C-alpha cells in the first residue's frame, strides 16, 4: 500500500482510489442497479479499508497534501487526480489557480505539445477547420468570470449516500477565463441549418473499456457571447490540470460541460449519444423518494447550476472565543445572480441578512459576511442564498441516485467559550 504524508496525516492511496474505481464502474454499467451491485462487491472485497460510501468528511479534510501546482488541496481520487478546494480558501473572489479544484474523468494527457496541438471543427458545417494554437489565439478574445462547480459537489452530504467521488463542499472555484468566443469559431466554419448541438472531445487518455468523455451542448448555448474556447485563466495560460492549451468554457453550467484539453468540436443534428450524456449527468424530472431508482426516461440533462451558499468560516466543529465573530462564505447561482444571503446563528430559528461583497459578475459567486457578537454556548450556524430567479436554498436537497446538485442550506456547528 502506497502512503503519502501531508499535514501529519498518513493518506492511503488504496482507500481513496476506490472512489475512482467506482466512477469508472458507473460509466460502463448499463443501469444504476448494475452499478450498485458491482459497487457492493467491490466494497466487500475491500472490507479491510474504508468503504466508498462511508467516507468520513472530517478525515477527508485532514487528508490535504501537496500536489505539484496545487497547494493544500484535498485529494478525492489519486487515480485520475480529483482535488477539492478546502472551504477556508473561499475568501477571495478569484480563486488562485493553485487553490482551484480539479475534476478529471480519465487520465490527464501524458504529453501536451502546444506546437503539435490542433483543434478540429467539423460535423454540420460548410467549412471544416483545423486550427493551430497560434491561429486560435489570433482571434479576438473575451473574458468571463465564472464559478465552475462539479455537478457532484456535496455528493457526500446526500442521505442516503450515493456512489461516486465523495466530494465535500469544495468542488467549486471561481476564475477569470479568457479566450476566443466559440461563436466566432463556429461562424468561420459556417454552421448548417441542421446543426442543433455542439459536441466537445478532449485529449483525456481513456483507460481500458471506459467510454470516452464526450459531451454536447445546445447550439443556442454554444453561440452565446460568453461561451468560450478558453486559453487563459486568471491572466495566465491554462495549466495542465485545467485543460492546457485550450478548454471549453460554458458559463453558469455544470463543470462537465466545460471540456478540458479540447481537440475536437463537432456540430451535430441532435444531442450527442454517449455514456456521459446518458445515463450520466442527468437529473430527475420530478423529485422521487430518497433511495428509490429513477428510470432514465424520467430524467433530463443537467445544464445550469442551482442557487447555493457555503460557510467558509468559522469551520465546522470549531471552538472560538466569545465576542465579535465574523461569519463569511460564498454564494453562487449559475446563470442567475445572487441577490441575498441570510445567516442564522440559532439553527434556522431566525435569519439575518449578510453583507454581500463588492466584486460581482453575472456567472460568478458573491462573497458574503455577517458580523456577530457571540456569547458562550453551542451554536448551529446556517446560511441560505436567494437568486434573481426567485430560487432559495432549500432545507433539504433533491435526492437523486448520482448525488448531483446538492444545495441544501449550509450548516456548521461551533462552540463559543
Secondary structure as the mmCIF struct_conf table of DSSP 4:
data_model
#
loop_
_struct_conf.conf_type_id
_struct_conf.id
_struct_conf.beg_label_comp_id
_struct_conf.beg_label_asym_id
_struct_conf.beg_label_seq_id
_struct_conf.end_label_comp_id
_struct_conf.end_label_asym_id
_struct_conf.end_label_seq_id
STRN STRN1 UNK A 3 UNK A 6
TURN_TY1_P TURN_TY1_P1 UNK A 7 UNK A 8
STRN STRN2 UNK A 9 UNK A 12
HELX_RH_AL_P HELX_RH_AL_P1 UNK A 13 UNK A 28
BEND BEND1 UNK A 30 UNK A 31
HELX_RH_AL_P HELX_RH_AL_P2 UNK A 32 UNK A 45
TURN_TY1_P TURN_TY1_P2 UNK A 46 UNK A 48
BEND BEND2 UNK A 49 UNK A 49
HELX_RH_3T_P HELX_RH_3T_P1 UNK A 52 UNK A 54
HELX_RH_AL_P HELX_RH_AL_P3 UNK A 57 UNK A 62
STRN STRN3 UNK A 64 UNK A 67
TURN_TY1_P TURN_TY1_P3 UNK A 68 UNK A 69
STRN STRN4 UNK A 70 UNK A 77
TURN_TY1_P TURN_TY1_P4 UNK A 78 UNK A 81
STRN STRN5 UNK A 82 UNK A 84
HELX_LH_PP_P HELX_LH_PP_P1 UNK A 85 UNK A 86
HELX_RH_3T_P HELX_RH_3T_P2 UNK A 87 UNK A 89
TURN_TY1_P TURN_TY1_P5 UNK A 90 UNK A 91
BEND BEND3 UNK A 92 UNK A 94
HELX_LH_PP_P HELX_LH_PP_P2 UNK A 95 UNK A 96
HELX_RH_3T_P HELX_RH_3T_P3 UNK A 97 UNK A 99
BEND BEND4 UNK A 100 UNK A 100
STRN STRN6 UNK A 102 UNK A 102
BEND BEND5 UNK A 105 UNK A 106
STRN STRN7 UNK A 107 UNK A 107
HELX_LH_PP_P HELX_LH_PP_P3 UNK A 108 UNK A 109
BEND BEND6 UNK A 110 UNK A 110
TURN_TY1_P TURN_TY1_P6 UNK A 114 UNK A 116
STRN STRN8 UNK A 118 UNK A 123
BEND BEND7 UNK A 124 UNK A 124
STRN STRN9 UNK A 125 UNK A 125
BEND BEND8 UNK A 126 UNK A 127
STRN STRN10 UNK A 129 UNK A 132
HELX_RH_AL_P HELX_RH_AL_P4 UNK A 133 UNK A 137
TURN_TY1_P TURN_TY1_P7 UNK A 138 UNK A 138
BEND BEND9 UNK A 139 UNK A 139
HELX_LH_PP_P HELX_LH_PP_P4 UNK A 140 UNK A 140
STRN STRN11 UNK A 141 UNK A 149
TURN_TY1_P TURN_TY1_P8 UNK A 151 UNK A 154
HELX_RH_3T_P HELX_RH_3T_P4 UNK A 155 UNK A 157
BEND BEND10 UNK A 158 UNK A 160
BEND BEND11 UNK A 163 UNK A 164
BEND BEND12 UNK A 169 UNK A 169
BEND BEND13 UNK A 171 UNK A 171
STRN STRN12 UNK A 172 UNK A 181
HELX_RH_AL_P HELX_RH_AL_P5 UNK A 182 UNK A 189
TURN_TY1_P TURN_TY1_P9 UNK A 190 UNK A 190
STRN STRN13 UNK A 191 UNK A 191
TURN_TY1_P TURN_TY1_P10 UNK A 193 UNK A 194
STRN STRN14 UNK A 197 UNK A 202
STRN STRN15 UNK A 205 UNK A 205
TURN_TY1_P TURN_TY1_P11 UNK A 208 UNK A 209
HELX_LH_PP_P HELX_LH_PP_P5 UNK A 210 UNK A 212
STRN STRN16 UNK A 214 UNK A 218
HELX_RH_AL_P HELX_RH_AL_P6 UNK A 219 UNK A 222
TURN_TY1_P TURN_TY1_P12 UNK A 223 UNK A 223
BEND BEND14 UNK A 224 UNK A 224
TURN_TY1_P TURN_TY1_P13 UNK A 225 UNK A 226
STRN STRN17 UNK A 228 UNK A 233
TURN_TY1_P TURN_TY1_P14 UNK A 234 UNK A 235
STRN STRN18 UNK A 236 UNK A 237
HELX_LH_PP_P HELX_LH_PP_P6 UNK A 238 UNK A 239
HELX_RH_3T_P HELX_RH_3T_P5 UNK A 240 UNK A 242
TURN_TY1_P TURN_TY1_P15 UNK A 243 UNK A 245
STRN STRN19 UNK A 247 UNK A 249
TURN_TY1_P TURN_TY1_P16 UNK A 251 UNK A 252
STRN STRN20 UNK A 253 UNK A 253
HELX_RH_3T_P HELX_RH_3T_P6 UNK A 255 UNK A 257
BEND BEND15 UNK A 258 UNK A 258
BEND BEND16 UNK A 260 UNK A 261
STRN STRN21 UNK A 262 UNK A 268
BEND BEND17 UNK A 269 UNK A 270
BEND BEND18 UNK A 274 UNK A 274
TURN_TY1_P TURN_TY1_P17 UNK A 275 UNK A 279
BEND BEND19 UNK A 280 UNK A 281
STRN STRN22 UNK A 282 UNK A 284
BEND BEND20 UNK A 285 UNK A 286
TURN_TY1_P TURN_TY1_P18 UNK A 290 UNK A 291
HELX_RH_3T_P HELX_RH_3T_P7 UNK A 296 UNK A 298
STRN STRN23 UNK A 299 UNK A 301
STRN STRN24 UNK A 304 UNK A 304
HELX_LH_PP_P HELX_LH_PP_P7 UNK A 305 UNK A 307
STRN STRN25 UNK A 308 UNK A 313
BEND BEND21 UNK A 314 UNK A 314
HELX_LH_PP_P HELX_LH_PP_P8 UNK A 315 UNK A 315
TURN_TY1_P TURN_TY1_P19 UNK A 316 UNK A 317
STRN STRN26 UNK A 319 UNK A 320
BEND BEND22 UNK A 322 UNK A 322
STRN STRN27 UNK A 323 UNK A 332
TURN_TY1_P TURN_TY1_P20 UNK A 334 UNK A 335
BEND BEND23 UNK A 336 UNK A 336
STRN STRN28 UNK A 338 UNK A 344
BEND BEND24 UNK A 345 UNK A 346
TURN_TY1_P TURN_TY1_P21 UNK A 347 UNK A 348
BEND BEND25 UNK A 349 UNK A 350
STRN STRN29 UNK A 352 UNK A 353
HELX_LH_PP_P HELX_LH_PP_P9 UNK A 354 UNK A 354
STRN STRN30 UNK A 355 UNK A 356
HELX_LH_PP_P HELX_LH_PP_P10 UNK A 357 UNK A 357
BEND BEND26 UNK A 358 UNK A 358
TURN_TY1_P TURN_TY1_P22 UNK A 362 UNK A 362
STRN STRN31 UNK A 363 UNK A 363
BEND BEND27 UNK A 364 UNK A 364
STRN STRN32 UNK A 366 UNK A 374
HELX_LH_PP_P HELX_LH_PP_P11 UNK A 375 UNK A 375
BEND BEND28 UNK A 376 UNK A 376
STRN STRN33 UNK A 377 UNK A 387
TURN_TY1_P TURN_TY1_P23 UNK A 388 UNK A 389
BEND BEND29 UNK A 390 UNK A 390
STRN STRN34 UNK A 392 UNK A 392
BEND BEND30 UNK A 395 UNK A 396
TURN_TY1_P TURN_TY1_P24 UNK A 401 UNK A 402
STRN STRN35 UNK A 410 UNK A 416
#
